[in-house]
């Protein structure tokens, strides 16, 4: 037991050494005295729903304002996903760490593997994980996750996969029904195919207007569960669960 504790402490120390002391280029700390540009002002007004500990110097990239999962929603997803037999989870497109942090905060979670090809986003995620006290439970990997899957990288071994792909920014709201084939650069069908190379247990975090019939077609022969998560009585996302993550 002491040996494992020492190893964890060494890993934590190594991870902390990789965190920049100041925000990386492209990350601006906005305040009442230094308000954000109009394009993200509405998101900044909701900053405490994104991170309740925002005032403790949370770092958010410009894309992160649009992409991060609201904290309450991320917590609900973590509660749904984690627990026997899921103790280790691969967070694809981890971004600035909103979901990875909530997974790691779960007492049922042993380890989170958080992958993103954006070094700046990973720097922010590490920093934010330290604020929330879960840096020791998350292994951050910088790289193209699908190339890593193709190479069968052993670091990606997990009980379940969580995918929150890029939606294309706020423009997705212009669609009446969201076509998963328009997800760029990865279609919904491709995401499902890749997730199953890691585990049959996976979750897809999708726009709230995603086509349920299309979802059923890209996960053929499987019983899936789709849940709308709401903030302030309005749906924010549709999350699809497959494998043992489906509770129906």
C-alpha positions in Angstrom: 0.0 0.0 0.0 2.8 2.4 0.9 4.5 1.7 -2.5 1.3 2.6 -4.4 0.9 5.8 -2.4 4.5 6.8 -3.2 3.9 6.1 -6.9 0.7 8.2 -6.9 2.6 11.1 -5.1 5.4 10.9 -7.7 2.8 11.0 -10.6 1.1 14.0 -9.0 4.4 15.8 -8.6 5.3 15.1 -12.2 1.9 16.3 -13.4 2.1 19.5 -11.4 5.5 20.3 -12.8 3.9 20.3 -16.3 1.4 23.0 -15.4 2.4 26.5 -16.5 2.4 29.1 -13.7 0.6 31.6 -15.9 -2.2 31.1 -18.4 -0.9 30.0 -21.8 -1.2 32.1 -24.9 -4.8 32.5 -26.0 -6.2 32.2 -22.4 -7.6 35.4 -20.9 -8.8 35.8 -17.4 -12.0 37.8 -17.6 -13.4 39.9 -14.7 -15.9 42.7 -14.2 -13.0 45.1 -14.7 -11.7 43.1 -17.7 -14.9 41.9 -19.4 -14.8 39.4 -22.4 -15.6 40.3 -26.0 -19.3 40.3 -27.1 -18.9 36.9 -28.8 -18.5 35.1 -25.5 -20.1 37.6 -23.1 -23.3 35.5 -22.6 -21.1 32.5 -21.7 -19.0 34.5 -19.3 -22.3 35.6 -17.5 -22.9 31.8 -17.0 -19.3 31.2 -15.7 -20.4 29.8 -12.3 -22.6 27.3 -14.0 -19.6 26.2 -16.1 -17.2 26.1 -13.0 -18.5 26.8 -9.6 -14.9 27.6 -8.6 -14.3 30.0 -11.4 -13.0 32.7 -9.1 -10.2 30.4 -8.0 -8.4 31.2 -11.3 -10.0 28.6 -13.6 -8.5 28.7 -17.1 -10.8 28.6 -20.1 -9.7 28.7 -23.8 -11.7 30.7 -26.3 -13.3 27.6 -27.6 -13.7 26.2 -24.1 -16.4 28.8 -23.4 -18.6 27.2 -26.0 -17.5 23.6 -25.5 -17.2 22.9 -21.8 -20.0 20.9 -20.1 -21.8 22.9 -17.4 -20.7 21.6 -14.0 -24.0 20.3 -12.8 -24.6 18.4 -16.1 -21.0 17.0 -16.0 -21.7 15.8 -12.4 -25.0 14.1 -13.5 -23.2 12.3 -16.3 -20.4 11.2 -14.0 -23.1 9.8 -11.5 -24.7 7.9 -14.4 -21.5 6.5 -15.9 -19.4 5.5 -12.9 -19.8 2.6 -10.5 -19.4 -1.1 -11.0 -18.2 -2.3 -13.4 -17.0 1.1 -14.7 -14.1 2.5 -12.6 -11.7 3.7 -15.3 -13.0 6.0 -18.1 -11.5 7.4 -21.3 -12.5 11.0 -21.9 -12.1 11.8 -25.6 -11.9 15.5 -26.6 -11.4 16.4 -22.9 -10.9 20.1 -23.7 -10.4 22.2 -20.5 -11.4 19.3 -18.3 -15.0 19.9 -17.3 -16.1 16.3 -17.6 -12.8 14.8 -16.6 -12.8 16.7 -13.3 -16.3 15.5 -12.4 -15.5 11.9 -13.3 -12.4 12.1 -11.1 -14.4 13.6 -8.2 -16.7 10.5 -8.1 -15.8 8.2 -5.3 -16.5 5.3 -7.8 -13.7 6.5 -10.1 -10.2 5.0 -9.9 -8.7 6.7 -13.0 -9.6 9.1 -15.8 -7.6 9.1 -19.1 -8.2 12.5 -20.6 -7.1 13.0 -24.2 -7.0 16.1 -26.4 -4.8 17.2 -29.3 -4.7 20.8 -28.2 -1.8 21.4 -25.8 -3.3 24.6 -24.6 -6.6 22.9 -23.6 -4.6 20.2 -21.8 -2.6 22.8 -19.9 -5.9 24.4 -18.8 -7.4 21.0 -17.9 -4.4 20.2 -15.7 -4.6 23.5 -14.0 -8.3 23.2 -13.4 -8.0 19.7 -12.1 -5.5 20.9 -9.5 -8.0 23.6 -8.4 -10.6 20.8 -7.9 -8.1 18.6 -6.1 -8.2 15.6 -8.6 -5.0 16.0 -10.5 -3.7 12.7 -9.1 -6.7 10.8 -10.6 -6.4 12.0 -14.2 -3.8 11.0 -16.7 -3.6 13.6 -19.5 -2.5 12.6 -23.0 -1.8 15.1 -25.8 -2.5 13.7 -29.2 -5.0 12.6 -31.8 -7.0 10.0 -30.0 -8.0 8.2 -33.2 -4.4 7.7 -34.2 -3.7 6.4 -30.7 -6.6 4.0 -31.0 -5.3 2.8 -34.4 -1.9 2.2 -32.7 -3.7 0.4 -29.8 -2.0 2.6 -27.4 -2.2 0.8 -24.0 -2.7 4.1 -22.2 -6.3 4.2 -23.5 -7.4 1.0 -21.9 -10.6 1.8 -20.0 -13.9 0.3 -18.8 -15.9 3.0 -20.7 -15.5 5.8 -23.2 -17.0 9.3 -23.0 -17.0 11.4 -26.2 -17.9 15.1 -26.4 -17.0 15.9 -30.0 -16.8 19.4 -31.4 -20.3 20.7 -32.5 -19.1 23.5 -34.6 -19.5 26.3 -32.0 -22.8 28.1 -31.4 -23.8 27.7 -35.1 -25.3 24.3 -34.4 -28.3 26.1 -32.9 -29.4 27.0 -36.4 -30.4 23.5 -37.2 -33.9 22.4 -36.5 -32.8 18.8 -36.2 -29.1 18.2 -35.9 -27.7 15.8 -38.5 -24.8 13.8 -36.9 -23.2 13.5 -40.3 -22.4 17.2 -40.1 -20.2 16.8 -37.0 -16.8 17.9 -38.2 -14.3 16.4 -38.6 -15.8 13.2 -37.2 -19.3 12.0 -38.1 -21.5 10.3 -35.4 -21.1 6.9 -37.1 -17.3 7.2 -37.0 -17.3 8.1 -33.3 -19.4 5.1 -32.5 -17.1 2.8 -34.5 -14.0 4.2 -32.8 -15.5 4.1 -29.3 -16.3 0.4 -29.7 -12.6 -0.4 -30.4 -12.0 0.6 -26.7 -15.1 -0.6 -25.0 -18.8 -1.5 -25.8 -19.7 0.8 -23.0 -19.7 4.4 -24.2 -21.5 7.7 -24.0 -21.9 10.4 -26.7 -22.5 14.0 -25.6 -24.5 15.6 -28.4 -26.5 18.7 -29.4 -30.0 18.6 -27.8 -31.7 18.5 -31.2 -29.8 15.5 -32.5 -31.9 13.1 -34.6 -32.9 10.1 -32.4 -33.7 7.9 -35.4 -30.3 8.6 -36.8 -28.7 7.7 -33.4 -30.6 4.4 -33.4 -29.2 3.6 -36.9 -25.6 4.2 -36.0 -25.7 2.0 -32.9 -27.5 -1.0 -34.5 -28.6 -4.0 -32.5 -28.0 -2.3 -29.2 -30.3 -1.1 -26.5 -29.4 2.5 -25.9 -30.5 5.2 -23.6 -30.8 8.9 -24.5 -31.1 11.5 -21.8 -31.8 15.3 -22.0 -29.9 17.3 -19.4 -31.3 20.6 -18.5 -30.0 23.8 -17.0 -32.5 26.4 -15.8 -35.4 24.2 -17.2 -33.9 24.3 -20.7 -32.3 21.3 -22.4 -28.6 21.8 -22.9 -27.6 18.4 -24.4 -28.7 15.0 -25.4 -26.4 12.3 -24.0 -26.6 8.8 -25.5 -25.5 5.8 -23.4 -24.6 2.3 -24.8 -23.5 -1.0 -23.3 -23.7 -1.2 -19.6 -24.1 2.6 -19.4 -27.6 2.2 -20.8 -29.9 1.7 -17.7 -32.9 0.6 -19.7 
